[in-house]
Structures are given as structure tokens and as C-alpha cells.
Amino acid sequence: MTQPLRIAVDAMSGDLGPRVCVPGAIAALAGHADASLALYGEPRAIEPYLGRLTAAQRARITVVPTTQVVSMEDAVREAIRRKKDSSMRRAIDAVADGSAAACVSAGNTGALMGMAHFVLGMIPGVERPAIIAPIPSRNGHTLMLDLGANREATAAQLVQFAGMGSVIARDVHGVARPRVALLNMGAEDIKGNALVQEAHRRLQELPLNYCGFVEGDGIFGADIDVVVTDGFTGNVTLKAIEGLARLISGVIREEFTSNPVRQIVALGAYPVLRSLKNRLDPRRYNGASMVGLAGVVVKSHGSADEFAFANAVRIGLAEAANGLPARIRAQLNLAEAAS
């Protein structure tokens, strides 16, 4: 019998709090008959979004009252020390005590990572957690990590990131034999600094489908499933990708609406434009996993709408259902045996 999955949702998080988090989380339950929600936050703010549910739907949802909210301005240490009854902290605590299988929040990234690290601890053998998320590419998407959990990384940590990324690509995204690459300034073996070269050497010795170096433009190709880098480089790359996507979208809109003739052309091209928009829609890729923690924690973008937040909750469901932390530990054991 399938073990029921309960997802702890920080319902007060994000730009719009319960207005997005509650309907989005409820939408994610569709197709998951064994799943339920624990919504952490202020009941008076949450309850209005539960009024139209059927009795069966409502039975799968529990509202857990909390008295505090972690703001985007809260420093990590202060949030850990002074916000113990916040919706974020209580949702993480639920994962720690086993009453929830995963935590999903659209709140302060630094506070979420700091709290989760403090409360849950790390998977044995993992030195640092990493943030991983899908990036649109020719083959659907490419997983990339670290996207900002660590400003720097050692060669050993990059190797661990590679192993964790491979597990997520295989067990959560269904890639049978994930192709892993290390982000570098060139694809040739001689390129890169000493740190990247050392990680490259170590990765070649492990039981991973390691494909060597990949340059920035290779992130979007069809030849790689997982791209590994340090958090500083990964976050800069991610923000550049997001900015470029907005630029392209804006330019296309301007060009097709600049005069009546082009507006008519746009009508004819509408099916193609709609398909392009759907493929590149960032909401479809919302939900960054904080891997390496001894529990499942997923970070939604703070400006996510209901559709995007639902996707983040679905990622939490998938990772919890697959027992992600245990699978990562098993992968690390294989790596240790091979080294």
C-alpha cells in the first residue's frame, strides 16, 4: 500500500502569501490521491481560500496556526533565533519530526536554507547543500546546480553536487542514465582553473555518466542532462538566463505589435508563438530543490502565481515519493566505494 504523503506548505510566503500558496498547493493535489497538505500560517488569512472545496478535498487539508512570518528582509541568524513560530520554521519542523514528507516555501531563500540546514541537518557524507532547478533546453530542460546556496565550492563539493544532480535527474525526472557535465570556460580538457580541473579528474573516476566540460551555451543543448558549477557562477548564470528570456519575450511582442501589418502577421503566427511561450514559460520550471539536506525542501520563486507554485509543490511530492535523501546517500556510498 502506498504511504500517504503530507506536504508542509509555508502558506504565508511569497509576494502574495495565501492568495497564491493555498490555491496553488490545492491544485497540485490533483492526480495525487495519496497526498495531503498541512498549511502553516494565520488561519484567518488561509481559510477564505478553502471555502469552495468539496468535503473530500477539505478532508485532505489541515491548517496549522502560526504567529510569525519570515520576511524577505530577515537576516538568517535572526530568523533562526527569533522566528521559531513562523510558518516557514514550523513547516520545516514538520519534516524533521516526520509529520510531513516535504516542505515547500516561496519565502526568503537565505532564511529557508539556513533554517532547513539548522533543523534538518545534512545527509551523512554531504558537505554542503545545493540549490538545483530545471533550465529550459532543447530536450525539455537541463538541471543545474548549485544556483546560489554557496558562493564557493571545493572540488570535492562539486563532485558531490554532480552525484546529487544525477540522482534527481534519474529518480525524479525519469532520465535513465543522466549525462552530467561540469561548467567551464571551454570544452577542452586543458581549459579551466585548478579547482575545475581537480573536480574534472575526480568525476572521471566515478560511476557517473560524466561527459566532461560544457560551456555556457551548452546548457541549452540536447546533449547534457545535469550541469554542475559553484553557487556564485550558477546564480549569475540563472539571472542572466531569466533576463534574456524577458528580453526575447519583450522584443517579440514589440515587433509583432509595432504596426497593423505585423499585427495581422502575428494572428497567423499565433499557434507558433503560443507554443514558444509555453516551452519557455518560467512558471513551468518553478521549484528549486535544496538538495543535500536530510529532508525534502523546495523553494518556489517569491513572485510565483498559482500555476507556478503548484509546480513547486509537485516537485516536493515527487522527491518525497522517491525518498530522495536516501537515494542520494546510496549514490554517495557508490562514489565512496569507487574512490
C-alpha positions in Angstrom: 0.0 0.0 0.0 1.3 3.5 -0.9 2.4 5.5 2.1 0.4 8.7 2.3 2.4 11.9 1.6 1.8 15.1 3.5 3.4 18.3 2.2 4.0 21.1 4.7 3.4 24.4 2.9 4.6 27.8 4.2 1.3 29.4 3.3 2.4 32.9 4.3 5.4 33.0 2.0 5.9 34.8 -1.3 4.7 38.1 -2.6 1.0 37.3 -2.2 1.1 34.7 0.6 -2.1 32.6 1.0 -3.7 34.1 -2.1 -1.2 32.1 -4.2 0.2 29.4 -1.9 -3.2 27.9 -0.9 -4.9 27.6 -4.3 -1.6 26.5 -5.9 -0.9 23.8 -3.3 -4.5 22.6 -3.7 -4.1 22.4 -7.4 -1.0 20.2 -7.0 -3.1 17.6 -5.2 -4.9 16.7 -8.4 -3.6 13.3 -9.6 -2.1 12.5 -6.2 -4.9 10.7 -4.3 -2.5 9.6 -1.6 -1.3 13.2 -0.8 -2.5 15.8 1.7 -1.5 19.3 2.8 -0.6 20.9 6.0 -0.9 24.7 5.5 1.1 26.7 8.0 0.2 30.2 8.8 -2.5 32.6 10.0 -5.9 30.7 9.8 -7.9 33.9 9.1 -5.7 34.5 6.1 -5.9 30.9 4.9 -9.5 29.9 5.4 -11.1 32.2 2.8 -9.3 30.1 0.1 -10.7 26.8 1.4 -14.4 27.8 1.3 -15.2 26.3 -2.2 -13.7 22.9 -1.6 -15.7 19.7 -1.5 -15.8 17.8 1.7 -13.4 15.2 0.3 -11.0 17.9 -0.7 -11.2 19.7 2.6 -10.5 16.4 4.4 -7.1 16.3 2.9 -6.1 19.7 4.2 -5.0 20.7 7.7 -4.5 24.3 8.7 -1.7 24.7 11.4 -1.8 28.1 13.2 1.4 30.0 13.5 2.0 33.5 14.9 5.1 34.7 12.9 6.2 35.2 9.3 9.7 35.3 8.0 10.1 38.4 5.8 12.3 38.9 2.8 14.4 41.3 4.9 15.0 39.0 7.9 18.7 38.0 8.4 19.3 34.3 8.5 20.5 34.2 12.1 17.7 36.4 13.4 15.1 34.3 11.6 16.5 31.1 13.1 16.7 32.6 16.6 13.6 34.7 16.8 11.1 33.2 14.3 10.6 29.8 15.8 6.8 30.0 15.4 6.9 31.3 11.9 5.1 29.5 9.1 8.5 28.7 7.5 10.1 27.2 10.6 7.0 25.2 11.6 6.8 23.7 8.1 10.5 22.7 8.3 10.0 21.3 11.8 7.2 19.1 10.4 9.7 17.4 8.0 12.1 17.0 10.9 9.6 15.3 13.1 8.2 13.1 10.3 4.7 14.6 10.3 5.4 15.9 6.7 7.4 14.4 3.8 8.4 17.7 2.3 8.4 21.4 2.9 7.5 24.0 0.2 8.1 27.7 0.7 8.2 30.8 -1.5 9.9 32.8 1.2 13.4 34.3 1.9 15.9 31.9 0.3 18.7 32.5 2.7 16.4 32.1 5.7 14.9 28.9 4.2 18.2 27.4 3.6 19.6 28.4 6.9 16.6 27.2 8.9 16.5 23.9 6.9 20.2 23.3 7.5 19.9 24.1 11.2 16.8 22.0 11.8 17.2 19.0 9.4 21.0 18.8 9.1 22.8 17.2 6.2 22.8 13.8 4.6 25.8 12.0 6.0 28.7 12.5 3.6 27.4 15.7 2.1 29.5 18.7 3.0 27.2 21.5 1.6 23.6 21.7 0.4 23.0 23.0 -3.1 20.1 24.5 -5.0 19.0 22.7 -8.1 16.4 23.7 -10.7 15.5 22.9 -14.3 16.6 25.3 -17.1 14.7 25.2 -20.5 16.7 23.4 -23.2 16.4 21.6 -26.5 15.5 18.3 -24.8 12.9 19.9 -22.5 15.1 21.0 -19.6 18.6 20.7 -18.1 19.1 20.5 -14.4 21.6 22.9 -13.0 23.3 23.2 -9.6 24.4 25.0 -7.5 22.2 28.0 -8.1 23.2 30.1 -5.1 23.4 28.1 -1.9 27.2 28.5 -1.7 29.3 31.3 -3.1 32.3 29.0 -3.4 32.8 25.2 -3.7 35.7 22.9 -3.4 36.4 20.2 -6.0 35.0 17.6 -3.6 31.8 19.6 -3.2 31.4 19.9 -7.0 31.7 16.1 -7.2 29.0 15.7 -4.6 26.8 18.2 -6.5 27.3 16.0 -9.6 26.2 12.9 -7.8 23.1 14.6 -6.3 22.1 16.1 -9.6 22.4 12.7 -11.3 20.1 11.2 -8.7 17.4 13.9 -9.1 17.6 13.6 -12.9 17.2 9.8 -12.7 14.7 9.3 -9.9 12.6 12.5 -10.1 12.8 13.4 -13.8 12.9 9.9 -15.2 16.2 10.2 -17.1 17.5 6.6 -17.3 21.3 7.5 -17.5 21.7 11.2 -16.8 24.6 12.9 -18.7 26.5 15.1 -16.3 28.8 17.9 -17.3 31.0 20.5 -15.4 30.5 24.1 -16.4 33.7 25.6 -17.7 35.1 28.4 -20.0 35.9 25.8 -22.7 35.1 22.2 -23.5 38.7 21.2 -24.0 40.3 19.1 -21.2 43.1 21.7 -20.7 40.7 24.6 -20.1 39.7 25.9 -16.6 41.3 26.8 -13.3 42.9 24.3 -10.9 39.6 23.8 -9.0 37.6 22.8 -12.1 40.5 20.6 -13.3 40.6 18.7 -10.0 36.8 18.2 -10.0 37.1 17.0 -13.6 39.7 14.5 -12.7 37.7 13.1 -9.8 34.5 12.9 -11.8 36.2 10.8 -14.4 36.8 8.2 -11.8 33.3 7.8 -10.5 30.4 5.6 -11.7 28.5 8.5 -13.2 27.7 9.2 -16.9 30.2 12.1 -16.8 30.6 13.8 -20.2 33.3 16.3 -19.3 33.2 20.1 -19.6 30.4 22.2 -21.1 30.4 25.8 -22.0 27.6 28.2 -21.1 25.8 27.8 -24.5 25.8 24.0 -23.9 23.3 24.4 -21.0 20.5 24.7 -23.6 21.6 21.8 -25.8 20.3 18.3 -26.1 23.5 16.6 -25.1 23.5 17.2 -21.3 21.0 16.5 -18.5 22.9 17.9 -15.5 25.2 21.0 -15.3 27.4 21.4 -12.3 29.0 24.6 -11.0 29.6 26.7 -7.9 26.7 28.8 -6.4 28.2 32.1 -7.4 28.6 31.2 -11.1 25.3 29.3 -11.1 23.3 32.2 -9.7 24.8 34.7 -12.1 24.1 32.3 -15.0 20.5 31.8 -13.8 19.8 35.5 -13.5 21.3 36.1 -17.0 19.1 33.4 -18.4 16.0 34.9 -16.8 16.9 38.4 -18.1 17.5 37.1 -21.6 14.1 35.3 -21.6 12.4 38.5 -20.7 14.3 40.4 -23.3 13.4 37.9 -26.1 9.7 37.9 -25.0 9.6 41.7 -24.9 11.3 42.1 -28.3 8.9 39.6 -30.0 5.9 41.4 -28.5 7.2 44.8 -29.7 8.0 43.5 -33.2 4.6 41.9 -33.7 2.6 44.8 -32.4 4.6 47.7 -34.0 2.2 48.3 -36.9 -1.1 46.9 -38.2 0.5 44.7 -40.9 2.6 43.0 -38.3 -0.4 42.5 -36.0 -2.1 40.6 -38.8 1.0 38.5 -39.3 1.0 37.8 -35.6 -2.5 36.4 -35.8 -1.3 33.9 -38.4 1.7 33.0 -36.3 -0.3 32.7 -33.1 -0.1 28.9 -32.8 3.7 29.0 -33.1 4.0 32.0 -30.7 1.8 30.2 -28.1 3.8 27.0 -28.4 7.1 29.0 -27.9 5.6 30.8 -24.9 4.6 27.5 -23.3 8.0 26.0 -23.8 9.8 28.9 -22.3 7.3 29.8 -19.6 9.3 30.1 -16.4 6.3 29.1 -14.4 6.7 25.5 -15.8 10.2 25.3 -14.3 9.3 26.9 -10.9 10.6 24.9 -7.9 14.2 24.7 -6.8 15.2 21.8 -4.6 17.6 22.3 -1.7 19.5 19.0 -2.1 21.9 17.5 0.4 19.7 18.2 3.4 18.4 15.3 5.4 14.8 16.1 4.3 13.0 17.4 1.2 12.8 21.2 1.0 11.6 23.0 -2.2 11.9 26.8 -2.8 9.3 28.5 -5.0 10.0 31.8 -6.6 8.7 34.6 -4.5 6.7 36.1 -7.3 5.2 32.8 -8.4 1.5 32.7 -9.3 -0.8 29.7 -8.6 0.3 27.7 -11.6 4.0 28.1 -10.7 3.5 27.4 -7.0 1.6 24.2 -7.9 4.6 23.1 -9.9 6.9 23.6 -6.9 4.6 21.5 -4.7 4.5 18.8 -7.4 8.3 18.7 -7.2 8.1 18.3 -3.4 5.6 15.4 -3.9 7.9 13.7 -6.5 11.0 14.0 -4.4 9.2 12.8 -1.2 7.6 9.8 -3.1 11.1 8.8 -4.4 12.8 9.1 -1.0 15.3 11.5 -2.4 17.6 11.9 0.6 18.0 8.1 1.0 18.8 7.7 -2.8 21.4 10.5 -2.6 23.0 8.7 0.3 23.1 5.5 -1.7 24.8 7.3 -4.6 27.4 8.8 -2.2 28.1 5.3 -0.9 28.8 4.1 -4.5 31.1 7.1 -5.1 33.0 6.4 -1.9 33.4 2.7 -2.8 34.8 3.7 -6.2 37.3 6.3 -4.9 
